[in-house]
Amino acid sequence: MGKFCLLTTPLSADYHTPKESTFLVMKSILAATLLLFATCSLLLANPPAMLISQAAEIAQADLESRNLQGTIFIEQINYKKGGGLSGDPSYWEVLWSKPFPAQTKGRSEIGLRITMDGNYKRSVK
């Protein structure tokens, strides 16, 4: 009878011992964690120049100046980061509880766009 040789290791070059596999997994987890922290730190590195409470005060004062505070209220405030290709400045987007007729006939006002220097424009649809 002929002799047989039993191979106990795969012929693939991608084989790693359990210790090497654990090291590679931990290395991948570490890399992913570092990427997450780097991304978060970039987002926190450029906070809004105006506090959200200041944007809310400006929006509320606008409603009061037009005697709308009893029927319209602030529903949502979102921070819109500027930059990009257009170079637009960052701003707070304030959305009203419901649209109402704008000064331009046939359009509805939906909120305000407040820049970081406190100036604002009405948002219409």
Contacts in CASP RR format, 6 or more apart in sequence:
PFRMAT RR
TARGET T0000
AUTHOR 0000-0000-0000
METHOD contacts of the structure
MODEL  1
MGKFCLLTTPLSADYHTPKESTFLVMKSILAATLLLFATCSLLLANPPAM
LISQAAEIAQADLESRNLQGTIFIEQINYKKGGGLSGDPSYWEVLWSKPF
PAQTKGRSEIGLRITMDGNYKRSVK
9 15 0 8 1.000
16 24 0 8 1.000
46 81 0 8 1.000
48 79 0 8 1.000
48 90 0 8 1.000
48 92 0 8 1.000
48 116 0 8 1.000
49 90 0 8 1.000
49 116 0 8 1.000
49 117 0 8 1.000
50 92 0 8 1.000
50 114 0 8 1.000
50 116 0 8 1.000
50 117 0 8 1.000
50 118 0 8 1.000
52 77 0 8 1.000
52 79 0 8 1.000
52 92 0 8 1.000
54 118 0 8 1.000
55 77 0 8 1.000
55 92 0 8 1.000
55 94 0 8 1.000
55 114 0 8 1.000
56 74 0 8 1.000
56 77 0 8 1.000
56 94 0 8 1.000
58 112 0 8 1.000
58 114 0 8 1.000
58 118 0 8 1.000
58 120 0 8 1.000
59 74 0 8 1.000
59 77 0 8 1.000
59 94 0 8 1.000
59 111 0 8 1.000
59 112 0 8 1.000
59 114 0 8 1.000
59 120 0 8 1.000
60 69 0 8 1.000
60 74 0 8 1.000
62 112 0 8 1.000
62 120 0 8 1.000
63 69 0 8 1.000
63 72 0 8 1.000
63 73 0 8 1.000
63 74 0 8 1.000
68 100 0 8 1.000
71 100 0 8 1.000
72 96 0 8 1.000
72 97 0 8 1.000
72 98 0 8 1.000
72 100 0 8 1.000
73 96 0 8 1.000
73 97 0 8 1.000
74 94 0 8 1.000
74 95 0 8 1.000
74 96 0 8 1.000
74 97 0 8 1.000
75 95 0 8 1.000
75 96 0 8 1.000
75 97 0 8 1.000
76 94 0 8 1.000
76 95 0 8 1.000
77 92 0 8 1.000
77 93 0 8 1.000
77 94 0 8 1.000
77 95 0 8 1.000
78 92 0 8 1.000
78 93 0 8 1.000
78 95 0 8 1.000
79 90 0 8 1.000
79 92 0 8 1.000
79 93 0 8 1.000
80 90 0 8 1.000
80 91 0 8 1.000
80 92 0 8 1.000
80 93 0 8 1.000
81 90 0 8 1.000
82 88 0 8 1.000
82 89 0 8 1.000
82 90 0 8 1.000
82 91 0 8 1.000
83 89 0 8 1.000
83 90 0 8 1.000
89 115 0 8 1.000
89 116 0 8 1.000
90 115 0 8 1.000
90 116 0 8 1.000
91 113 0 8 1.000
91 114 0 8 1.000
91 115 0 8 1.000
91 116 0 8 1.000
92 112 0 8 1.000
92 113 0 8 1.000
92 114 0 8 1.000
93 111 0 8 1.000
93 112 0 8 1.000
93 113 0 8 1.000
93 114 0 8 1.000
93 123 0 8 1.000
94 111 0 8 1.000
94 112 0 8 1.000
94 113 0 8 1.000
94 114 0 8 1.000
95 110 0 8 1.000
95 111 0 8 1.000
95 123 0 8 1.000
96 109 0 8 1.000
96 110 0 8 1.000
96 111 0 8 1.000
99 108 0 8 1.000
99 109 0 8 1.000
99 110 0 8 1.000
99 125 0 8 1.000
100 108 0 8 1.000
100 109 0 8 1.000
101 107 0 8 1.000
101 108 0 8 1.000
101 109 0 8 1.000
102 108 0 8 1.000
102 109 0 8 1.000
102 122 0 8 1.000
102 124 0 8 1.000
103 122 0 8 1.000
104 124 0 8 1.000
107 124 0 8 1.000
107 125 0 8 1.000
108 124 0 8 1.000
108 125 0 8 1.000
109 122 0 8 1.000
109 123 0 8 1.000
109 124 0 8 1.000
110 123 0 8 1.000
110 124 0 8 1.000
110 125 0 8 1.000
111 122 0 8 1.000
111 123 0 8 1.000
112 120 0 8 1.000
112 121 0 8 1.000
112 122 0 8 1.000
112 123 0 8 1.000
113 120 0 8 1.000
113 121 0 8 1.000
113 122 0 8 1.000
113 123 0 8 1.000
114 120 0 8 1.000
END
